[in-house]
């Protein structure tokens, strides 16, 4: 079968058995090719095309695709034991939890391992309610914390929420980057405030420098728990090991996922302080997961953390972002009829276009130049730049050239309409 025919066959299987709407969207963006291999910052399809990955699996591939150290750790663990008995002690899990406690901000000490970011959100909200004995949850406008029912209840996107109502009760939304609105919303029933230190799917929004310190103080004063969602912003993405480190603020509970699995295994984590973890004292099985923290995932996550630290990926992200963001802004200044703003920290970057249609055109023209990007889920007019943190500088130079070429093409298309 010819490669083009194979693409059509797989596309049809997506239409018939997976998600017809998503299949049409992928085809519109020019990504209706079958991926077959990847390493570092490069993805290859069955037609022999090579793509520079500037999406990074929505933040999954921070250490790159198929990092050899992580692959070797996975193979070694697979030869020993992949999944736990659930009754004996699990060494990789213990070592991973110790490592997380060593690098986490503030007094975060304990970890519960799950399988994804939305699971981590669910567990974090549940833990806050158990610990405080209160039902109320506050979240920030424009937030994204997942799409399972509890996580969706604190994800500020009407498009995703409306068909699943009623959602969780006792949940309020306050304005992001407005600490005063949080203070006004807290009442005697409030258990916690959940927030992304830098909003990802909302459109890569970086808060004011005084926002998170004020939020921390308000939560302390009002005696509620503070949850940081670092699923996408954490583990070096924003130029520090955790985005909250940018403001020297620590939460009571933190969620992790995406990059934690090294692009090899799904894994998420809920971290908490000793005080928060006292909720497990009365009933240590009040929250559990069949697959969470299995030997294979834990071993991969541990080696991923070692790679992030040994290769100083937070520094790489910071320095590359300090080089890339000004250059993107300079290019964008020549296309102010198309681009509204370039913003971000490290390699957590958003390009906001005047409207969704322009963003979609840019995405598809860049895909035609073999650069993979995507829009943010809450704001389709914002195209994210989230490459692997180890991406070589020469790749970023190529990406800049192709971005400018794509903007020229988009302007020509828009002028012809």
Buried (B, 14 or more C-beta within 10 A) or exposed (E): EEBEEBBEEBBEEBBEEEEEEEBBEBBEBBBBBEEEEBEBBBBBBBEEEEBBBBBBBBBBBBBBBBBEBBBEBBEEBEEEBEEBEEEEEBEBBEBBBEBBBEEBBBBBBBBBBBBBBBBBBBBBBBBBBBBBEBBBBBBBBBBBBBBBEBBBBBBBBEEBBEEEEEBBEBBBBBEBBBBEBBBEBBEEEBBBBBBBBBBBBBBBBBBEEEBBBBBBEBBEEBEBBBBBBBBBBBBBBBBBBBBBBBBEBBBBBBBBBBBBBBBBBBBBBBBBBEEBBEBBEEEEEEBEBEBBBBBBBBBBBBBBBBBBBEBEBBBBBBBBBEEBBEBBBEBBEEBEEBBBBBBBBBBBBBBBBBEEBBBBBBBBBBBBBBBBBBBBBBBBBBBBBBBBBBBBEEBBEBBBEBBBBBBEBBBEEBEEE
